[in-house]
Amino acid sequence: MSKTQSLKFAHHPNPAPVPADKRAALLANPGFGRVFSDHMVTIRYSDADGWHDARVEPRGPISMDPAAAVLHYAQEIFEGLKAYKTADGATLFRPRENARRFQQSAERLAMPVLPEELFLEAVDRLVSIDRAWIPDGDGSLYIRPFMFANEIFLGVKPSSNYLFAVIASSVGSYFKSAADAVSVWVSQEYTRAAPGGTGAAKCGGNYAASLLAQAEATRHGCDQVVFLDAVERKWIEELGGMNVFFVFNDGSLSTPPLGGTILPGVTRSSLITLARDKGIAVREERYSYDQWRADAGSGRLREAFACGTAAVVTPIGTVRAPEGEFKIGNGGSGARTEELKSALVDIQRCRAPDPHHWIHKVF
């Protein structure tokens, strides 16, 4: 039996968890990404010992040497998934897909591959011990698995030591705006990823590179940035942290194709499947910014929406660029967007049948 297969988790419950009344007050309006649960999971890796020292422990600071490799060479990856409250426990939505994408990101960043079952066990253990942090209603517990290089060494090479960890945050809506749809800024100066790069990996560097463009979007009164391809600067790729779909007047959908520069979103994949279940034509094809503008003006394009674990399904109402702006449809949400969002959320929250066996129960 391998070290990984026999890996045992040590449990060290938080001796001073947040009191129930204070937790309830925090969960009343958690926002996004600022309210954290009592525990975390950590697992260490070394070339010599493999995966070892698995722990469930109180959430707290991570000690790090100033020469830790991640601080200098950015070997870091992460995932995002949600836990939902049920009458008898909690559920996760397609966590194996997150585990597999985590493995793919690790391979691209020259990091050790965490076994799928170990990823799932780490997430399950954290959700189980901190299930009281799942908000009622439309809220959820956002789960953040991540891994970084912590070898103490200044040299450009893959680290020989890593820390994998999982933390959890009680969340509400991702977007602060109360508007029916978000506005987006088309970045024509900055790009997110290039062929052969790390666009398909969920690594921190991709998001760091998007922040200047996001700040530009904010200055123009927009909620999110849209990136064009890095080669021709004409094809729509994805938003700063979300995939994008387009809905046409014949009822069909299109979304930019995967090809190494776009993150293969779990929500994206799920929506394609759900749409096809309903008999809706879905094309994975390139779509230019100029065509987007023309189709919105002619009425051929009726709706557009962003999607991701954090944002779920969010309508896009207004598109802005240096040369002006245009509305999509009536500037709000549309029937097809709402239909697909409802189909997705109802499965996630166990309000509808789960024909594809996407729901993972945590007890």
C-alpha positions as CSV (number, residue, x, y, z in Angstrom):
1,M,0.0,0.0,0.0
2,S,1.4,3.4,-1.0
3,K,1.9,6.3,1.5
4,T,-0.9,8.2,-0.1
5,Q,-3.4,5.3,0.1
6,S,-2.7,4.8,3.8
7,L,-2.6,8.6,4.7
8,K,-4.4,9.3,7.9
9,F,-5.8,12.7,8.9
10,A,-4.9,14.0,12.4
11,H,-7.9,16.0,13.9
12,H,-7.2,19.0,16.0
13,P,-10.5,20.8,16.5
14,N,-10.4,24.6,17.1
15,P,-10.4,25.0,20.9
16,A,-12.0,28.5,20.5
17,P,-14.5,28.4,17.6
18,V,-16.5,31.5,16.8
19,P,-19.6,31.5,19.2
20,A,-22.9,30.6,17.6
21,D,-24.4,34.0,18.1
22,K,-21.5,35.8,16.5
23,R,-21.4,33.3,13.6
24,A,-25.1,33.8,13.0
25,A,-24.6,37.6,12.8
26,L,-21.8,37.1,10.3
27,L,-23.9,34.7,8.2
28,A,-26.8,37.2,8.0
29,N,-24.9,39.2,5.4
30,P,-21.5,37.5,4.6
31,G,-20.7,39.3,1.3
32,F,-18.1,37.4,-0.6
33,G,-14.7,36.1,0.6
34,R,-14.4,37.9,3.9
35,V,-16.1,35.6,6.4
36,F,-14.1,32.4,7.2
37,S,-14.9,29.2,9.0
38,D,-13.1,27.8,12.1
39,H,-10.9,25.2,10.5
40,M,-8.6,24.4,7.6
41,V,-7.0,21.2,6.2
42,T,-3.3,21.0,5.4
43,I,-1.3,18.2,3.7
44,R,2.4,18.5,3.1
45,Y,4.5,17.1,0.2
46,S,8.2,16.5,-0.2
47,D,10.1,14.7,-2.9
48,A,11.5,12.4,-0.2
49,D,8.3,11.6,1.7
50,G,5.5,12.2,-0.9
51,W,2.2,13.3,0.6
52,H,2.2,13.3,4.3
53,D,1.2,15.1,7.6
54,A,-2.5,15.4,6.7
55,R,-4.3,17.6,9.3
56,V,-7.7,19.1,10.1
57,E,-6.8,22.0,12.4
58,P,-7.8,25.5,13.5
59,R,-7.7,28.0,10.7
60,G,-4.7,30.3,11.3
61,P,-1.6,31.9,9.8
62,I,0.8,29.8,7.8
63,S,4.4,30.2,8.8
64,M,6.6,30.8,5.8
65,D,10.3,31.5,5.3
66,P,11.1,34.6,3.3
67,A,13.0,32.4,0.8
68,A,10.0,30.2,0.2
69,A,9.9,29.4,-3.6
70,V,6.3,30.6,-4.1
71,L,7.3,34.2,-3.0
72,H,9.8,34.4,-5.8
73,Y,8.7,32.2,-8.6
74,A,4.9,32.0,-8.1
75,Q,4.5,28.2,-8.1
76,E,0.9,28.3,-6.9
77,I,-2.5,26.9,-8.0
78,F,-6.0,26.9,-6.5
79,E,-9.6,25.7,-7.0
80,G,-13.0,27.0,-6.1
81,L,-16.2,25.0,-5.3
82,K,-19.2,25.4,-3.1
83,A,-21.0,23.5,-0.4
84,Y,-24.8,23.8,0.0
85,K,-26.9,23.2,3.1
86,T,-29.4,20.3,3.0
87,A,-31.7,18.9,5.6
88,D,-29.3,16.0,6.5
89,G,-25.9,17.6,5.9
90,A,-24.4,19.3,2.9
91,T,-23.7,18.7,-0.8
92,L,-20.9,19.6,-3.2
93,F,-21.4,20.1,-7.0
94,R,-19.1,18.0,-9.2
95,P,-16.1,18.1,-6.9
96,R,-14.3,15.5,-8.9
97,E,-14.1,17.9,-11.8
98,N,-12.4,20.4,-9.5
99,A,-10.0,17.6,-8.3
100,R,-9.1,16.8,-11.9
101,R,-8.6,20.4,-13.0
102,F,-6.4,20.8,-9.9
103,Q,-4.3,18.0,-11.2
104,Q,-4.1,19.5,-14.6
105,S,-3.1,22.9,-13.1
106,A,-0.4,21.1,-11.1
107,E,1.0,19.4,-14.1
108,R,1.2,22.8,-16.0
109,L,3.0,24.5,-13.1
110,A,5.5,21.5,-12.6
111,M,4.0,20.7,-9.2
112,P,3.1,17.2,-7.7
113,V,-0.3,15.8,-8.6
114,L,-2.6,15.4,-5.7
115,P,-4.6,12.1,-6.0
116,E,-8.2,12.7,-6.7
117,E,-9.5,10.8,-3.7
118,L,-7.2,12.8,-1.4
119,F,-8.5,16.1,-2.7
120,L,-12.1,14.9,-2.1
121,E,-11.4,13.6,1.4
122,A,-9.7,16.9,2.3
123,V,-12.7,18.9,1.1
124,D,-15.2,16.5,2.7
125,R,-13.5,16.7,6.1
126,L,-13.5,20.5,6.1
127,V,-17.2,20.8,5.0
128,S,-18.2,18.2,7.6
129,I,-16.5,19.9,10.5
130,D,-17.6,23.4,9.5
131,R,-21.0,22.8,8.1
132,A,-22.5,25.2,10.6
133,W,-20.9,28.0,8.5
134,I,-23.1,27.3,5.5
135,P,-25.6,30.2,5.3
136,D,-29.3,29.6,4.9
137,G,-31.2,30.6,1.8
138,D,-29.2,31.5,-1.2
139,G,-25.8,31.5,0.5
140,S,-23.2,28.8,0.4
141,L,-19.8,27.8,1.8
142,Y,-17.1,28.7,-0.8
143,I,-14.3,26.1,-0.6
144,R,-10.8,27.2,-1.6
145,P,-8.3,24.3,-2.0
146,F,-4.8,25.7,-2.9
147,M,-1.2,24.5,-3.1
148,F,2.1,26.4,-3.2
149,A,5.8,25.8,-3.3
150,N,7.5,26.2,0.1
151,E,11.0,25.0,-0.5
152,I,13.6,27.4,1.1
153,F,15.7,28.0,-2.0
154,L,16.5,30.8,-4.4
155,G,16.8,29.2,-7.8
156,V,14.6,28.8,-10.8
157,K,13.5,25.2,-10.6
158,P,10.4,23.2,-9.5
159,S,10.3,23.2,-5.7
160,S,10.9,20.0,-3.8
161,N,8.4,20.9,-1.0
162,Y,4.7,22.0,-1.2
163,L,1.8,22.7,1.1
164,F,-1.7,21.8,0.1
165,A,-4.5,23.5,2.1
166,V,-8.2,23.9,2.1
167,I,-10.0,26.9,3.7
168,A,-13.7,27.8,3.6
169,S,-15.6,31.1,3.4
170,S,-19.3,31.8,4.0
171,V,-20.6,33.7,1.0
172,G,-23.6,35.4,-0.5
173,S,-23.7,37.1,-4.0
174,Y,-20.4,37.6,-5.8
175,F,-21.4,40.9,-7.4
176,K,-22.1,43.8,-5.1
177,S,-24.4,45.6,-7.6
178,A,-28.1,45.1,-7.1
179,A,-28.7,45.6,-10.9
180,D,-30.4,42.9,-12.9
181,A,-27.3,42.5,-15.2
182,V,-23.6,43.5,-15.0
183,S,-21.6,45.8,-17.3
184,V,-18.4,44.7,-18.9
185,W,-15.3,46.5,-20.3
186,V,-13.6,45.1,-23.4
187,S,-9.9,45.3,-22.8
188,Q,-8.0,46.2,-26.0
189,E,-4.6,46.9,-24.4
190,Y,-4.2,43.9,-22.0
191,T,-4.6,40.2,-22.6
192,R,-5.1,37.4,-20.2
193,A,-3.3,34.4,-21.7
194,A,-1.4,33.4,-24.9
195,P,-1.1,30.1,-26.7
196,G,1.3,27.9,-24.8
197,G,0.9,29.8,-21.6
198,T,-1.0,29.1,-18.4
199,G,-4.5,30.2,-19.5
200,A,-6.1,26.8,-18.9
201,A,-4.5,26.4,-15.5
202,K,-6.1,27.9,-12.4
203,C,-3.0,29.7,-11.1
204,G,-2.7,32.9,-9.2
205,G,-0.5,34.5,-11.8
206,N,-3.4,34.5,-14.3
207,Y,-5.5,36.5,-11.9
208,A,-2.7,38.9,-11.0
209,A,-2.2,39.7,-14.7
210,S,-5.9,40.5,-15.0
211,L,-6.0,43.1,-12.1
212,L,-4.8,46.1,-14.1
213,A,-7.4,45.5,-16.8
214,Q,-10.0,45.0,-14.1
215,A,-9.1,48.3,-12.6
216,E,-9.5,49.9,-16.0
217,A,-13.0,48.3,-16.2
218,T,-13.8,49.8,-12.8
219,R,-12.7,53.3,-13.9
220,H,-15.1,53.0,-16.8
221,G,-18.0,52.1,-14.5
222,C,-18.0,48.4,-15.3
223,D,-18.3,45.3,-13.1
224,Q,-16.0,43.1,-15.1
225,V,-13.4,43.0,-17.9
226,V,-13.6,41.0,-21.1
227,F,-10.4,39.8,-22.6
228,L,-9.7,39.3,-26.3
229,D,-7.2,36.8,-27.7
230,A,-3.5,37.6,-27.5
231,V,-2.7,36.9,-31.2
232,E,-5.2,38.8,-33.3
233,R,-6.8,40.9,-30.5
234,K,-10.3,40.3,-32.0
235,W,-11.7,37.0,-30.6
236,I,-13.6,37.1,-27.3
237,E,-12.1,34.7,-24.8
238,E,-13.3,35.1,-21.2
239,L,-13.9,37.6,-18.4
240,G,-11.5,38.3,-15.6
241,G,-12.6,35.2,-13.7
242,M,-15.6,33.8,-15.6
243,N,-16.5,32.1,-18.9
244,V,-19.0,33.7,-21.2
245,F,-22.0,32.6,-23.3
246,F,-24.0,34.2,-26.1
247,V,-27.7,33.6,-26.8
248,F,-29.1,34.2,-30.3
249,N,-32.5,34.9,-31.8
250,D,-32.9,31.3,-32.9
251,G,-32.5,30.2,-29.3
252,S,-29.0,28.7,-29.8
253,L,-26.0,29.3,-27.6
254,S,-22.3,29.8,-28.4
255,T,-19.3,30.0,-26.1
256,P,-15.6,30.4,-27.0
257,P,-13.8,27.1,-27.5
258,L,-11.2,25.7,-25.1
259,G,-7.8,25.6,-26.5
260,G,-5.3,26.3,-23.8
261,T,-6.0,30.0,-23.3
262,I,-9.4,29.6,-21.6
263,L,-10.1,28.1,-18.2
264,P,-12.2,24.9,-18.6
265,G,-14.9,26.0,-16.2
266,V,-17.0,23.4,-14.3
267,T,-20.0,25.7,-14.6
268,R,-19.4,26.2,-18.3
269,S,-19.3,22.4,-18.9
270,S,-22.4,21.9,-16.8
271,L,-24.4,24.5,-18.7
272,I,-23.4,23.1,-22.0
273,T,-24.7,19.7,-20.9
274,L,-27.9,21.1,-19.4
275,A,-28.7,23.1,-22.5
276,R,-28.2,20.1,-24.8
277,D,-30.4,18.1,-22.4
278,K,-33.1,20.6,-23.2
279,G,-32.6,20.3,-27.0
280,I,-30.8,23.7,-27.2
281,A,-28.1,23.9,-29.8
282,V,-24.7,24.8,-28.3
283,R,-21.7,25.8,-30.4
284,E,-18.2,26.1,-29.1
285,E,-16.8,28.5,-31.6
286,R,-14.8,31.7,-31.9
287,Y,-16.8,34.9,-31.8
288,S,-15.3,38.3,-32.5
289,Y,-15.8,41.5,-30.6
290,D,-16.9,43.2,-33.9
291,Q,-19.5,40.5,-34.5
292,W,-20.7,40.8,-30.9
293,R,-21.3,44.5,-31.4
294,A,-23.0,44.0,-34.8
295,D,-25.2,41.2,-33.6
296,A,-26.3,43.1,-30.5
297,G,-27.2,46.0,-32.8
298,S,-29.2,43.9,-35.3
299,G,-31.0,41.9,-32.7
300,R,-29.5,38.6,-33.7
301,L,-27.9,38.5,-30.3
302,R,-30.5,38.5,-27.6
303,E,-28.7,37.7,-24.4
304,A,-25.2,37.2,-23.0
305,F,-24.1,35.9,-19.6
306,A,-21.0,35.1,-17.6
307,C,-20.7,32.0,-15.5
308,G,-18.4,30.5,-12.9
309,T,-18.5,28.9,-9.4
310,A,-18.5,32.2,-7.7
311,A,-20.8,34.2,-10.0
312,V,-23.0,31.2,-10.9
313,V,-24.9,32.6,-14.0
314,T,-24.8,36.4,-14.3
315,P,-26.5,38.3,-17.2
316,I,-24.4,40.8,-19.1
317,G,-26.4,43.9,-20.0
318,T,-24.0,46.6,-21.2
319,V,-20.7,46.3,-23.1
320,R,-18.3,49.2,-23.1
321,A,-15.1,49.8,-25.0
322,P,-12.9,52.8,-25.9
323,E,-15.1,53.5,-29.0
324,G,-18.4,53.5,-27.1
325,E,-21.0,51.1,-25.6
326,F,-23.9,48.9,-26.6
327,K,-26.7,47.1,-24.9
328,I,-27.6,43.5,-25.2
329,G,-31.3,42.9,-25.6
330,N,-33.1,45.0,-23.1
331,G,-30.0,45.5,-21.0
332,G,-31.2,43.0,-18.4
333,S,-31.5,39.3,-18.0
334,G,-33.2,37.2,-20.6
335,A,-35.5,34.1,-20.6
336,R,-32.8,31.7,-21.8
337,T,-30.3,32.9,-19.2
338,E,-32.8,32.5,-16.4
339,E,-33.9,29.1,-17.7
340,L,-30.4,27.7,-17.6
341,K,-29.6,29.4,-14.3
342,S,-32.6,27.8,-12.7
343,A,-31.8,24.4,-14.1
344,L,-28.3,24.6,-12.7
345,V,-29.1,26.0,-9.3
346,D,-32.0,23.6,-8.8
347,I,-29.7,20.7,-9.2
348,Q,-27.0,22.2,-7.0
349,R,-29.5,22.8,-4.2
350,C,-31.2,19.4,-4.7
351,R,-34.5,20.9,-5.8
352,A,-34.5,19.0,-9.0
353,P,-33.4,15.5,-10.2
354,D,-29.7,14.9,-10.8
355,P,-29.6,12.8,-13.9
356,H,-25.9,13.1,-14.4
357,H,-25.0,12.3,-10.8
358,W,-23.3,15.6,-10.2
359,I,-24.2,15.9,-6.5
360,H,-21.7,14.7,-3.9
361,K,-23.1,14.4,-0.4
362,V,-21.2,15.2,2.7
363,F,-22.5,13.9,6.0
